[in-house]
Amino acid sequence: MSASLFALALLSPCAPCECDAPKVPTAKDALQPFNILVGSWKGSGAPDGTKEERVAGSWEETVLWEWKFKEQDAWLEVTFAKGKYYTKGELRYTPDKAKDAPARYTLKTTTTDKTTATFAGVLTDKDKVLALTRTDGPAAEEQRLVFSLLHHNRHLYRFETRPAGINVAFTRKYQVGATKEGVAFADVPKGPECIVSGGVGTMKITYKGKDYWVCCSGCRDEFRENPEKYIKEAEAKAKKP
């Protein structure tokens, strides 16, 4: 190659390299910050307002979060027992191809009147606050659900609204404080790791005479479907320095 052609080759733009493309995490990896939610929670809810209004409108609910899997997909399922507003929901990771974009999540809920409500947003404030804006709500009103992951045994979620198209603060309509059932607030989460999700293992399962741990019935069922896969992944992880 002549000197002029060599210089031209150096100046020519390179073809896009796959290594420069943003790495999109798997759904299971992207949902790891919410391992803290897995389990059963006792919730105490109240509307915003005066003390009398809060007492009169208060309610108790039980909230159960579990992992669910289907082939390469993963999501978290939530069930509300005696919930005032919701009966169930699914929290999923919504990949964003933009480089360095914060992870986005979608929560699709079923309400007590058997309609659906879908919320989408990002995890912020050092991965402790999940702010989700409703995508299918009334045109005249902006609605959102905000989850505050305060402690491994304590979290809050609140529902807020504001007029659409007006940059004013949201008004809280109600809030639910939840504590994990059967776990003292001061306890530090400890114990074996869930072989499927990486959370804290609370349920023992035996395979070929050896015991493994999972964090919920969803992970238990997934391990039973694909035991060799997760054992292989756990062995590879244990070998890493």
C-alpha positions in Angstrom: 0.0 0.0 0.0 1.3 3.4 -0.9 1.8 6.1 1.8 -1.1 8.1 0.5 -3.5 5.1 0.6 -2.3 4.2 4.1 -2.9 7.7 5.3 -6.4 7.7 3.7 -7.2 4.4 5.5 -6.2 5.9 8.8 -8.5 8.9 8.3 -11.5 6.9 7.0 -14.3 6.4 9.5 -14.4 3.0 11.0 -17.4 0.8 10.8 -19.5 0.6 13.9 -18.1 -1.9 16.4 -20.3 -4.2 18.3 -18.2 -3.6 21.4 -19.3 0.1 21.3 -23.0 -0.7 21.5 -24.6 -0.3 24.9 -25.0 -3.6 26.7 -28.6 -4.3 27.4 -29.0 -6.3 30.7 -31.2 -9.3 30.9 -34.6 -8.8 32.6 -33.5 -10.8 35.6 -30.3 -8.7 36.0 -32.2 -5.4 35.6 -34.8 -6.4 38.2 -32.1 -7.2 40.9 -32.7 -4.0 42.9 -36.2 -5.3 43.6 -35.1 -8.5 45.2 -35.8 -6.6 48.4 -39.5 -6.8 47.7 -39.7 -10.5 47.3 -41.8 -12.0 50.1 -45.0 -11.2 52.0 -45.7 -7.8 53.4 -48.3 -6.3 55.8 -49.5 -3.0 54.5 -51.3 -0.2 56.3 -52.9 2.4 54.0 -54.5 5.7 54.6 -55.8 8.6 52.3 -54.3 12.0 52.6 -56.2 14.5 54.6 -57.0 15.4 58.2 -56.4 12.9 61.0 -60.1 12.1 61.1 -60.1 11.4 57.3 -57.0 9.3 57.5 -58.4 7.2 60.3 -61.9 6.8 58.7 -60.4 5.8 55.3 -57.6 3.6 56.6 -57.2 -0.1 55.5 -54.9 -3.1 55.9 -53.7 -5.3 53.1 -51.2 -8.1 52.5 -48.8 -7.8 49.6 -46.9 -10.7 48.1 -44.1 -10.3 45.6 -42.7 -13.2 43.7 -40.4 -13.9 40.7 -41.9 -15.3 37.5 -40.0 -16.8 34.6 -40.8 -17.9 31.0 -37.9 -19.1 28.8 -35.5 -16.1 28.8 -37.9 -13.6 30.2 -38.3 -12.7 33.9 -40.5 -10.4 35.9 -41.9 -9.8 39.4 -45.6 -10.5 40.2 -47.4 -8.8 43.0 -50.7 -9.9 44.6 -52.8 -7.8 46.9 -55.0 -9.5 49.5 -57.7 -7.1 50.8 -56.2 -4.3 48.8 -58.3 -1.2 48.5 -57.2 -0.2 45.0 -55.3 -3.2 43.4 -55.6 -7.0 43.2 -52.4 -7.8 41.3 -49.7 -6.5 39.1 -46.5 -7.3 37.0 -43.3 -5.3 37.2 -41.2 -5.7 34.1 -37.9 -4.3 32.8 -38.4 -2.2 29.7 -35.0 -2.0 27.8 -33.9 1.4 26.5 -31.4 1.3 23.6 -30.1 4.8 24.4 -26.6 4.7 25.7 -26.3 5.4 29.5 -30.1 5.7 29.8 -31.4 4.8 33.2 -33.2 1.5 33.5 -36.9 1.8 32.8 -39.6 -0.3 34.3 -43.3 -0.9 33.6 -45.9 -1.9 36.3 -49.2 -3.2 34.9 -51.8 -3.5 37.6 -55.3 -4.8 37.9 -57.6 -2.7 40.0 -60.3 -3.8 42.4 -62.9 -2.8 39.8 -61.3 -5.2 37.4 -59.8 -2.6 35.1 -56.1 -2.2 34.3 -53.7 0.6 34.9 -50.2 0.8 33.5 -47.3 2.8 35.0 -43.8 3.4 33.6 -40.7 5.1 35.0 -37.2 4.8 36.3 -35.4 3.9 39.5 -33.8 7.0 41.0 -32.2 8.4 44.1 -29.4 5.8 44.3 -31.7 2.9 43.4 -34.2 3.6 46.3 -37.1 5.4 44.7 -39.1 4.0 41.8 -41.3 6.7 40.3 -43.8 5.4 37.7 -46.1 7.6 35.7 -49.4 6.2 34.4 -49.4 5.8 30.6 -53.1 5.1 30.1 -54.8 7.5 32.6 -57.2 10.3 32.0 -56.1 13.0 29.6 -56.7 15.8 32.0 -54.7 14.3 34.9 -51.2 13.0 35.4 -51.0 10.1 37.8 -48.1 8.2 39.3 -47.1 5.5 41.8 -44.0 6.1 43.8 -42.2 3.2 45.6 -39.7 4.1 48.3 -37.4 1.2 49.2 -36.6 2.4 52.7 -35.2 -0.8 54.3 -35.0 -4.5 53.6 -38.0 -4.8 56.0 -39.8 -1.6 55.2 -41.1 0.2 52.1 -43.8 2.7 51.1 -45.8 3.3 48.0 -48.0 6.3 47.4 -50.4 7.5 44.6 -50.2 11.1 43.5 -51.9 13.3 40.9 -51.6 16.7 39.3 -53.3 18.5 36.4 -51.9 17.5 33.0 -49.6 19.9 31.3 -49.1 22.1 34.3 -45.7 22.1 36.1 -46.9 22.0 39.7 -46.1 19.6 42.5 -47.9 16.3 42.7 -50.7 15.9 45.3 -50.6 12.7 47.4 -53.9 10.9 47.4 -53.0 7.9 49.6 -50.0 6.1 51.0 -49.3 2.5 52.1 -46.5 1.6 54.5 -45.5 -2.0 54.4 -43.4 -4.2 56.7 -42.2 -7.7 55.9 -44.2 -10.4 57.7 -42.3 -12.5 60.2 -39.1 -10.4 60.1 -38.1 -8.0 62.9 -37.3 -4.5 61.6 -33.8 -4.5 63.2 -32.8 -7.8 61.6 -30.2 -7.7 58.9 -31.0 -9.9 55.9 -28.7 -13.0 56.0 -28.7 -16.6 54.9 -28.1 -18.6 51.7 -28.4 -17.0 48.3 -31.4 -17.9 46.1 -29.8 -20.0 43.4 -32.2 -18.5 40.8 -32.6 -14.8 41.5 -29.7 -14.0 43.8 -31.9 -12.8 46.6 -32.0 -14.2 50.1 -32.9 -17.8 50.1 -35.8 -18.7 52.4 -37.0 -22.0 51.0 -35.0 -25.2 50.8 -35.3 -27.5 47.8 -33.5 -30.8 47.2 -32.2 -32.0 43.8 -30.2 -35.2 43.4 -29.7 -35.5 47.1 -28.2 -31.9 47.5 -30.0 -29.0 49.1 -30.4 -25.6 47.4 -32.2 -22.4 48.4 -34.7 -20.2 46.6 -36.5 -17.0 47.7 -40.1 -17.6 46.6 -42.4 -20.1 44.9 -41.7 -18.6 41.5 -38.0 -19.3 41.8 -38.8 -22.8 43.3 -40.8 -23.6 40.2 -38.2 -22.2 37.8 -35.4 -24.2 39.5 -37.5 -27.4 39.2 -37.9 -26.7 35.5 -34.2 -26.0 34.8 -32.1 -27.3 37.7 -28.9 -28.0 35.7 -29.0 -24.5 34.2 -29.0 -22.8 37.6 -26.5 -25.2 39.2 -24.1 -24.5 36.4 -24.5 -20.8 36.7 -24.0 -21.0 40.5 -20.8 -23.0 40.0 -19.5 -20.6 37.5 -20.2 -17.7 39.8 -18.5 -19.4 42.7 -15.3 -19.7 40.6 -15.1 -16.0 39.9 -12.4 -14.2 42.0 
